[in-house]
Amino acid sequence: MLHSLKPEHFVIPQHLRTPWECPECQRNFLFGQGVMSLAHYRVTDTGEIKQGLVCFCSTTCLLVWEHPEMLGLIQ
């Protein structure tokens, strides 16, 4: 599982101050203060499961969002 507490590793600097909404709890936060993860999600129209970079407000929301079987071994 790929994740980082530093969104600046994945996002160009001018987007780090972008207001964002957590996909898990819907809390508003600045993108640069979030937690980035290669997470799984379901496409609403097709039901297909895909993966992509997702920004959460906290590691708690990341862990609640991702199904335990998808997390792999966390060390």
Phi, psi and omega in degrees: 000128178266126173206159181209141173277001183236090179303337180297346175287342186237346190235142178292146189309320184293344179269352182293338180264010180287130174296139185223158176241128180295129181291342181270307186252354181065017176287143177271140180202168175277136183310319182291348179259006184267189179239122180269143178209146169278098188246163177263146178211158180256129176287121186302315185291324187250342184079001181290140176265127180232176174227151180191170177288128181231142179251124179249160179284338183203164175293330177300312180295322176301313183290329177288321182295311188277128178298138183308324180293338182273345185286333183072195180279120176261126182248000000 
